[in-house]
Amino acid sequence: MCMTATARSTASFVLAAALPCFAVSKEIIQLQTQVQALQDQVSRMQQSIDMNMGAVRNLIEAQGRHDLPAILACFGMEPTLEFVGGPRHIGAERVGQIYSDLLRAFPDLVIEVMAEHVADRSVVIEMVLQGNHRQQWLGMAPRGRPLSLPVCHVFLFDKRDQISALRIYLDRNLAIVQLTSGLLR
């Protein structure tokens, strides 16, 4: 079979035009695949963040109800509670004791959340703890004085999206002043 020069030229043009279209289609498919992978990753991150925030909100609600078993259920297997600049408490028994002491000392404890900041593996909650001092706490005898203490909680999560650690930032001196001298600003 013999092709004329015009037929060869037309066939070459059609083939040359088809190759870039195929290459562009292949690039579009690769981009679509990459976009889908990114969307899947964002979806997984959002699910993780939602689970993390759910655990934090459950913990705050349990504190408000003074429900110690529910508080401890929000933590993973080997929780850590750390007062930044102070002691670190490891294990469910010790963490439970810290919460028990707080709830007993302030039976009318109210937690007012001021702000929430969310990242992939952590949540930061700015809050104010309010209540009247009714039992010994932080080595201070109860005097019935009011406490209004700004606190920042940094929650860290394990790979199963359970609270693995809680770092507490608070002004211990402000608490001492409020509970021993009755000053409230």
PyMOL commands that set and color helices and strands:
alter all, ss='L'
color gray80, all
select helices_A, chain A and resi 5-65+68-73+92-105+172-181
alter helices_A, ss='H'
color red, helices_A
select strands_A, chain A and resi 75-83+88-90+110-118+122-132+146-157+163-170
alter strands_A, ss='S'
color yellow, strands_A
deselect
rebuild
show_as cartoon
